Amino acid sequence: MIRKLKSGEYRLYSRKVAPRTGKRRNLGTFKSREAAEKHEREVQYFKRH
């Protein structure tokens, strides 16, 4: 899940809510949406391999 921040950057959050905090885990902040989407694909790949 990618959200745009007020600073104009994009942050990648985990799809599921962390049970300890009740919030989504921050998986990185990126300058562009394309970079965030690329990293999300990389994360999904490593989750499965």
C-alpha positions in Angstrom: 0.0 0.0 0.0 1.5 3.3 -1.1 0.5 6.6 0.3 1.6 10.1 -0.7 3.0 12.2 2.2 2.6 16.0 2.7 6.3 16.3 1.8 5.5 15.0 -1.7 7.3 11.7 -1.1 5.6 8.3 -1.3 5.7 5.8 1.5 5.3 2.0 1.2 3.3 0.4 4.0 2.7 -3.3 4.7 -0.6 -4.7 3.5 -1.5 -6.2 6.9 -1.8 -4.3 10.2 1.0 -5.1 12.7 -0.7 -6.9 15.7 1.6 -5.2 18.2 0.9 -1.6 17.2 -2.4 -1.9 15.3 -0.8 0.1 12.5 0.8 -0.7 9.1 4.5 -1.2 9.1 6.6 1.4 7.2 8.5 -0.4 4.4 10.4 2.6 3.1 10.0 6.2 1.7 10.6 7.0 -1.9 10.9 10.2 -4.0 8.6 8.9 -6.8 5.6 6.6 -7.0 7.4 4.5 -9.6 10.2 3.8 -7.2 7.8 2.8 -4.4 5.9 0.5 -6.8 9.2 -1.1 -7.9 10.2 -1.7 -4.3 6.8 -3.2 -3.5 7.3 -5.7 -6.4 10.7 -6.6 -4.9 9.2 -7.1 -1.5 6.4 -9.4 -2.9 9.0 -11.4 -4.8 11.2 -12.0 -1.7 8.1 -12.9 0.4 7.5 -15.8 -2.0 11.1 -17.1 -2.6 
